[in-house]
């Protein structure tokens, strides 16, 4: 369900971190925190996303946590999405996981937040019960800070599709963990629109709007270079919006877009294009 009531013609839009970073997935952001916030607010976004390590990066650039809170207040934005918890699905003792989890907690303590994206980028052999236990532990730990874990499937990974994610959530049995539905990953992982019946845990925690071509190989490369604006690809974004709404989700709607052409745009133009595209898709789903 939506976090708070909003006029039906004003969906709550969130600029996910990579949408306004102006950089690739393995690069530091080209645009700083304050500029991203100003561009997002001007385009009509009500929330933003943040990588957990952007807190320290922004402080090193001269804007501390108090300054970041002032920017959020001044632009009327809230921090909604924190990226990313990986390394737990295959390993019990990955030191990077504790670093990431502590980093997420630091962001939440400083700036708040609604949900944390989580998943596994690597392929391998998945022990569902062991992974579910670790997921449940993470969800309970982060719930102490008011955060929900949004589990995301990646077609190239050990968690390749929404069915695997749903089964993992069922075994985890946590009310604080649910699905992240990313349009590109959902369809290119073979997702069907009836996938949201009788969801376990927190149900659908988050949705990331985007688009792109249907692909059958090289998923990672396509995901990081061909996730286009919603409505600008081959995927049934409108149908997926309707399906998640039928399952009880109605926002906030995150927008995660990152192609070489898009990230080269001025951040203000990128924000406008992303917000306009998302509103068009949501309007079409309502029509």
Secondary structure, DSSP 8 states (H G I E B T S, - for coil): --SS---TTS--EEE-HHHHH-S-TTS--SS-HHHHHHHHHHHT--EEEEETTHHHHHHHTT--HHHHHHHHHHHT-EEEEEEEE-STTT-S--HHHHHHHHHHHHHHHHH--SEEEE---S-S---HHHHHHHHHHHHHHHHTTT-EEEE---TTSSS-SHHHHHHHHHHH--TTEEEEEEHHHHHHTT--TTTTTT--TT-EEEEEE-B----SS-HHHHHTTEEB-TTSSSS-HHHHHHHHHHTT----EEE--EEHHHHTS-HHHHHHHHHHHHHHHHHHHH-
